[in-house]
Amino acid sequence: MQLCQTFGLPIYFAWVPALFGGDIITRQIHHWAMWFFILFALIHVYLVFYHDYVEGRGELSSMAGGWKFIEEEFFEKEKPHTPNPSKKERTGE
């Protein structure tokens, strides 16, 4: 006796082939849907690695290691500007 017959799963999903127009069309739809999900997952994982490598921001690295490594040059370019600079900064002294 098979496991799915024990729980009556074919009885619960007997309406699915009738919805799609038969067993063969249901299998074809399932086949193409599974290939879509497989290809989507592969492309998605590739793009995550590529994005992490190109931008170098470390999002993937932080997911794997728990730390986000950003180079110091990034912070030097993006320093916040103070709203009220001191007198030395205004006059250039």
Number of C-alpha atoms within 10 A of each C-alpha: 5 6 8 10 10 9 10 10 11 12 10 9 10 10 11 13 14 12 10 13 10 12 13 11 13 15 13 11 12 12 11 11 12 12 11 12 11 12 12 12 12 11 11 12 12 11 12 12 14 13 15 14 14 9 9 14 16 20 19 18 16 12 10 10 10 10 12 14 13 12 11 8 8 10 10 9 8 8 8 8 7 7 6 8 9 9 9 8 9 9 7 6 6
